[in-house]
Structure formats: C-alpha cells, structure tokens
Amino acid sequence: MKFNAPLILKLRSERFIQHGAFWIVVLLILATIYGVGLPGYWFAVRMILIFMPLHMLYFYIVAYVGMPRYLFTGQYVKFCIFLIISIFLAAFCFRLLEILWADPMIYKAIRKQDKTFVWHKLDGTFTEQLLKYTYIINAFEQANFVVWIAVAIKFFKMWYEKQQAALEAELILLKGQLHPHFLFNTLNNLYALTLCQSPRSPSVVIGLSEILRYMLYEANADVVDLKRDIEIVENYIALEKIRYEERLDLNFSIKGMEPDHRIVPLLILPLVENAFKHGTSEKIGEAWISMDLQVRNDNLKFKISNSKPDQPAKPDREKNHSSIGLANVRKRLEILYPSAHQLRILEEEDIFAVILEINLDKRLKIGEI
C-alpha cells in the first residue's frame, strides 16, 4: 500500500493550524473575561497561560487516549472510570497551580495597586487551602469548562464526518445502480437490432462504449461540465433513434447553456432513458418525445414529456423496471441539492412528463468540510 506523503503532511499541518487557532481563541476569550477583575488584560493572559498546558493536556488525554481506547471500542464502564479519574486529577492539578503560582502572583499584583487589599483565599496552610470546599468546586468548574467545550466540538466534528461518509457511501451506491440498469436496457436495444441482423449494430456498440466510458470514468467526479453531460444524453438519443427510425418523433431544444455551467453527472440521462423505456418501447406505432433544456442565471430547467403506451404495462414488469431511474435521481437530488431543486412528475391519460429544476450554484459539497 502506497502512502501519499505530501498529502499526509498537508493534513497534519492543517490539523495543527486548526488546533493552534482554537487554543489561541480560547486564550483571547478567557483573557477578555477574566481581565476585567485582574490588573490588566496582559496580566490576565499571563495567568491563563499558566493553566493552558493543563487544559490542553486534559483535552488530548480524554480525546485521543480515553475515547479511542474505551469509548469507541464499547468499553463504557472503563471509559466512565477513566473520565472520573481524569476530572478529579484535572481539578486537583488546577487547584495546585492556583495555590503555588497563580494566586500569589495575583495577590502581589493587586497589592501593588491597593496596599489595603486582603485576600482570604490565601489564608491557612497549604493543606487547608487545598481542601477548602468552595475553591475545590471552583477548580472543578474552571478545569472542565474549556475542555468540555473542546470535547463537544470534537464530537460534533466526528458526527459531521460520519454523516458525510454515510452520504458519500449512499451516493456511490446510487451511482452504482445506474450502471447495470442503463447497461441492461441498452443491451436490450442492441439485442433487438442483432435479431434482425441490422447493419447498424456496430454503431450501437461504439455509441454504447462511449457512454459507458463516461459513466465509469468521467462521471466519478463530483461535478462535470453541463455541456459534456448533455453530449452523453445526445449520444444516447442517437442510439435510440437508430432503433426506432421513422416511428419516433423527437425534439430536443437547448437554450442558455454556457461553458462554465457545471452539474452533478447522470441526473438528466436517467430521465431521458425513462422516457424511451416507458414511452416509445411500449407503444405500438408512432411515438413521440419532447425535451426542453433551459439555463438562466445558474438555474437549470429540464422538461421531458413522452407519449404513453396504448395499453398499460404488466404490473410485474412495471414493478421491476419502472422506478429505478426516477427514484435514483430523486434520492441523489435530495442529497446533493437539498434545498435547490424541484422534481415534478405529471401523468395524464396519454402523456407522461417530468420537470426538473436545479439551482446549479447551490450544490451540497459532500466531504469538503
């Protein structure tokens, strides 16, 4: 197995920058909060820097030792014990830092400004200060506040990454459904031509190979040029026209398509395939398909309508073949354009129509955050 060393280094540096930025933000926020009651904000920064290593050590032990070793492996009792011990140790260390360094420095700084200042927090021996109930509770609060915000952020990030991974897996599955479904239907067309020994069979094979090349290689990208996606649709239409010859009346209008328009691949082709499969192939005599594609200000509108068969298809056949393409497109639209699409299906006695509207600029970018 080969590792991409530059990519690994890049990811590590990005993570280092993210963590560094987080702790700097924490430092600034705490300095702003506690600077009000201390002799100046720079003094507050110095005090917080005393406790910052403890916060960081506490967080990384919980997040990168306890959670992977116990929580993610299902050892919940051990994780609870580990967590309780970590909480008490963090609070104990926080209180030690207060007694040994922070509190004397604060007292000395305030005394420079106010000679009459008396701080009863420093009363008593080291043991008496350590065991004062009020300050123990305060140490628990301050030692855990920042760390558990960081842990919550990590949990949210993990949840988000898990959601992204699930969506990516579902999209891969949905794309995978299109390949055999499309191949099955197109091979049926090729089979019909070979039965009558049509000289056009080689053209179908060449056209099919071009479409499959696109589906297997180019369509693996998150987005493709809209122009290229429509070229594949036109190639598919050309293959179908070979089969139906003069008994198919087909119109395809395209307006407003620009070179910079991009779209998720294989959203339009299944709609076209569905029209041929359930409009022309099941209709005796002449059939028609009308398609209209318009793009205006990154808003795509694709309308496709087709004649319906004179007699409805058999229920079993309809159950097996009718819903794969449309259901696949609908599900991918819900994932990739969740609030930026409309898919309407209109059915009357002698016409079936599908209207697809997409805001091309509002694609959900899976896995990029």
C-alpha positions in Angstrom: 0.0 0.0 0.0 1.4 3.4 -1.1 1.0 6.4 1.1 0.8 9.9 -0.2 3.4 11.6 2.0 2.8 15.2 0.8 -1.0 14.8 1.4 -0.4 13.3 4.9 1.9 16.2 5.8 -0.6 18.7 4.4 -3.4 17.2 6.5 -1.2 17.2 9.6 -0.3 20.8 9.1 -3.9 21.8 8.6 -4.9 20.0 11.8 -2.0 21.6 13.7 -3.2 25.0 12.4 -6.8 24.3 13.4 -5.9 23.2 16.9 -3.5 26.1 17.4 -6.2 28.6 16.2 -8.7 27.0 18.7 -6.4 27.4 21.7 -5.5 31.0 20.7 -9.2 31.8 20.5 -9.7 30.2 24.0 -6.8 32.3 25.3 -8.2 35.6 24.0 -11.8 34.8 25.2 -10.6 33.9 28.7 -8.3 36.9 28.9 -11.3 39.2 27.9 -13.5 37.6 30.6 -11.0 37.5 33.5 -9.2 40.6 32.5 -12.0 42.7 34.0 -11.2 41.5 37.5 -7.4 41.4 37.2 -4.8 44.1 36.9 -4.9 44.5 33.1 -5.5 42.2 30.2 -1.8 41.3 29.6 -1.7 40.2 33.2 -4.8 38.0 32.6 -3.0 36.5 29.6 -0.1 35.6 31.8 -2.3 33.9 34.3 -4.3 32.0 31.7 -1.0 30.8 30.1 -0.2 29.1 33.5 -3.3 26.9 33.2 -3.3 26.5 29.4 -1.0 23.5 29.4 -3.3 21.7 31.9 -6.3 22.4 29.7 -4.5 21.1 26.6 -3.1 18.0 28.3 -6.5 17.2 29.8 -8.3 17.6 26.5 -5.8 15.5 24.5 -5.8 12.7 27.1 -9.6 12.5 27.0 -10.0 12.9 23.2 -7.1 10.9 21.9 -6.5 8.3 24.7 -9.7 7.7 26.6 -12.2 8.0 23.8 -10.4 5.8 21.2 -9.3 3.2 23.7 -12.5 2.8 25.7 -15.5 4.8 24.3 -15.1 3.8 20.6 -14.4 0.2 21.5 -17.6 -0.1 23.5 -15.9 -0.3 26.9 -18.3 2.2 28.5 -17.7 1.3 32.2 -13.9 1.6 31.7 -14.4 4.9 29.9 -16.6 6.3 32.8 -13.9 5.3 35.3 -11.2 6.8 33.1 -13.3 10.0 32.8 -14.0 10.3 36.5 -10.3 9.9 37.3 -9.3 12.5 34.7 -11.9 15.0 36.0 -10.6 14.7 39.6 -7.0 14.8 38.6 -7.5 17.9 36.4 -9.3 19.7 39.2 -6.6 18.7 41.7 -3.8 20.0 39.3 -5.8 23.2 38.7 -6.0 23.8 42.4 -2.3 23.2 42.8 -1.5 25.7 40.1 -3.7 28.2 41.8 -2.1 27.7 45.2 1.6 27.5 44.1 1.7 30.1 41.3 -1.4 31.9 40.2 -3.0 33.1 43.5 0.3 34.5 44.9 1.0 36.4 41.6 -2.5 37.8 41.6 -2.3 38.9 45.2 1.1 40.5 44.7 -0.1 42.4 41.5 -3.2 43.7 43.3 -1.3 44.7 46.4 0.9 47.0 44.2 -2.3 48.9 43.3 -4.1 48.7 46.6 -2.0 48.3 49.8 -5.1 47.7 51.8 -6.1 44.6 49.8 -6.8 41.5 51.8 -7.5 38.1 50.1 -8.8 35.4 52.4 -8.4 32.8 49.7 -4.7 32.7 50.8 -5.5 32.1 54.5 -4.3 28.9 56.1 -1.7 26.3 55.4 -1.1 24.6 52.0 -3.3 21.7 53.1 -6.1 24.0 54.4 -6.1 26.0 51.1 -6.2 22.8 49.1 -9.1 21.3 50.9 -11.3 24.5 51.0 -14.7 23.3 49.7 -15.6 26.5 47.8 -12.4 26.6 45.9 -12.4 22.9 45.1 -15.8 23.4 43.4 -14.4 26.4 41.6 -11.4 24.3 40.4 -13.8 21.6 39.1 -15.7 24.2 37.1 -12.7 26.1 35.6 -10.7 22.9 34.9 -13.6 21.3 32.9 -15.3 24.3 31.3 -12.9 24.9 28.4 -12.0 21.2 27.9 -15.6 20.0 27.6 -16.3 22.7 25.0 -13.4 21.3 23.1 -14.7 17.8 23.5 -18.2 18.8 22.4 -16.7 20.4 19.2 -14.7 17.2 18.6 -17.9 15.1 19.0 -19.8 17.4 16.6 -16.9 17.1 14.1 -16.9 13.3 14.3 -20.7 13.2 13.9 -20.5 15.5 10.9 -17.7 13.4 9.3 -19.7 10.3 9.9 -22.7 11.9 8.2 -20.6 12.9 5.3 -19.1 9.4 5.0 -22.6 7.9 5.0 -23.8 10.3 2.3 -20.7 9.5 0.2 -21.4 5.8 0.5 -25.0 6.3 -0.4 -24.1 8.4 -3.5 -21.6 5.7 -4.6 -24.4 3.1 -4.2 -26.8 5.2 -6.1 -24.3 5.8 -8.9 -23.6 2.1 -9.0 -27.3 1.3 -9.5 -27.3 3.4 -12.7 -24.6 1.4 -14.4 -26.2 -2.0 -14.5 -29.6 -0.5 -15.0 -28.5 1.5 -18.0 -26.4 -1.3 -19.4 -29.3 -3.8 -19.1 -31.7 -1.5 -21.0 -29.2 -0.6 -23.7 -28.2 -4.2 -24.3 -31.8 -5.0 -24.8 -31.8 -2.4 -27.6 -28.7 -4.0 -29.1 -30.2 -7.4 -28.8 -33.3 -6.2 -30.8 -31.1 -5.0 -33.6 -29.0 -8.1 -33.8 -32.1 -10.3 -34.1 -32.8 -8.7 -37.4 -29.1 -8.6 -38.3 -29.2 -4.8 -38.6 -26.1 -3.2 -40.1 -26.4 -0.5 -37.5 -25.4 -2.9 -34.7 -21.7 -1.8 -34.8 -22.7 1.8 -34.4 -24.7 0.9 -31.3 -21.7 -0.9 -29.8 -19.5 2.1 -30.4 -22.0 4.6 -29.0 -22.6 2.4 -26.0 -18.9 2.1 -25.3 -18.6 5.9 -25.4 -21.4 6.3 -22.9 -20.1 3.6 -20.6 -16.6 5.2 -20.7 -18.2 8.4 -19.5 -20.2 6.7 -16.7 -17.2 4.7 -15.5 -14.5 7.3 -15.6 -15.7 10.9 -16.1 -18.9 10.6 -14.0 -16.9 9.7 -10.9 -16.2 13.4 -10.4 -18.4 15.4 -8.1 -19.4 17.7 -10.9 -18.9 17.8 -14.7 -19.4 20.3 -17.4 -23.0 20.6 -18.2 -22.2 20.6 -21.9 -20.3 17.3 -21.6 -23.2 15.7 -19.7 -25.6 16.8 -22.4 -23.3 15.4 -25.1 -23.7 12.0 -23.5 -27.5 12.4 -23.4 -27.4 13.3 -27.1 -25.3 10.2 -27.8 -27.9 8.1 -26.0 -30.7 9.7 -28.0 -28.7 8.9 -31.2 -28.6 5.3 -30.2 -32.3 5.1 -29.6 -33.1 6.8 -32.9 -31.2 4.1 -34.7 -33.6 1.6 -33.1 -36.9 3.4 -33.7 -36.1 5.0 -37.0 -39.1 6.8 -38.5 -41.7 5.8 -36.0 -40.2 8.1 -33.3 -40.9 11.9 -33.4 -38.3 13.5 -31.2 -37.5 17.1 -30.4 -34.7 18.4 -28.1 -34.4 22.2 -27.5 -31.4 23.6 -25.7 -31.1 27.3 -24.6 -28.7 29.3 -22.4 -26.1 26.6 -21.8 -22.7 28.2 -21.2 -19.2 26.6 -20.9 -18.9 27.4 -17.2 -22.1 25.6 -16.2 -21.4 22.6 -14.0 -23.7 19.8 -12.8 -23.7 16.6 -10.8 -23.3 13.9 -13.5 -26.0 11.5 -14.6 -29.1 13.4 -13.4 -30.6 14.0 -16.8 -29.7 10.8 -18.6 -32.0 8.6 -16.4 -34.9 10.8 -17.1 -34.3 10.5 -20.9 -33.8 6.8 -20.6 -37.1 6.5 -18.6 -38.9 8.3 -21.4 -37.6 5.9 -24.1 -38.1 2.9 -21.9 -41.7 3.6 -20.9 -42.9 5.8 -23.7 -41.5 4.6 -27.0 -40.6 0.9 -26.4 -44.0 0.1 -25.0 -46.0 2.0 -27.6 -47.3 0.3 -30.8 -47.0 2.5 -33.8 -45.7 6.1 -33.8 -44.3 7.6 -30.5 -43.0 11.0 -29.5 -40.7 12.5 -27.0 -40.2 16.2 -26.4 -37.3 17.7 -24.4 -36.5 21.2 -23.5 -33.4 22.4 -21.6 -33.0 26.0 -20.5 -30.4 27.6 -18.2 -30.8 31.1 -16.9 -28.6 32.6 -14.1 -27.4 29.2 -13.0 -31.0 27.9 -12.8 -31.5 24.8 -15.0 -34.9 23.7 -16.1 -35.3 20.4 -18.0 -38.7 19.3 -19.1 -39.2 16.0 -20.8 -42.6 14.5 -21.9 -43.4 11.4 -23.8 -46.4 9.6 -25.2 -47.8 6.7 -23.2 -48.3 3.2 -24.4 -51.7 2.3 -25.8 -52.0 -0.4 -23.2 -50.5 -0.2 -19.7 -47.5 -2.3 -19.0 -48.0 -5.5 -16.9 -47.8 -4.9 -13.2 -44.8 -7.3 -12.7 -42.8 -5.7 -15.4 -43.6 -2.3 -14.2 -42.6 -3.2 -10.7 -39.3 -4.5 -11.9 -38.2 -1.8 -14.3 -40.2 1.4 -14.0 -39.0 3.1 -10.8 -35.2 2.6 -10.6 -34.2 5.6 -12.7 -36.6 8.2 -11.3 -36.2 7.0 -7.7 -32.4 7.2 -8.1 -32.5 10.7 -9.5 -34.9 11.8 -6.8 -32.7 10.5 -4.0 -29.5 12.0 -5.4 -31.2 15.3 -5.8 -32.3 15.2 -2.1 -28.7 14.6 -1.1 -26.8 16.9 -3.4 -29.3 19.8 -4.0 -31.4 19.5 -0.8 -33.0 23.0 -1.0 -32.2 23.9 -4.5 -34.2 21.6 -6.7 -37.7 20.6 -7.8 -38.7 17.3 -9.5 -42.2 17.1 -10.6 -43.9 14.2 -12.3 -47.1 14.8 -14.3 -49.2 12.0 -15.7 -52.3 12.2 -17.8 -54.2 9.7 -19.9 -51.9 9.9 -23.0 -48.8 11.8 -21.7 -46.1 11.4 -19.1 -43.9 14.4 -18.2 -41.1 15.1 -15.8 -39.9 18.6 -14.9 -36.6 19.1 -13.2 -35.4 22.4 -11.9 -32.0 22.9 -10.3 -30.0 25.8 -9.0 -26.6 24.7 -10.2 -24.8 27.0 -7.9 -26.2 25.5 -4.7 -24.8 22.0 -4.7 -24.1 20.5 -1.3 -20.4 19.8 -1.3 -20.1 16.4 0.4 -17.0 15.7 2.3 -15.2 19.0 1.6 -15.6 20.4 5.1 
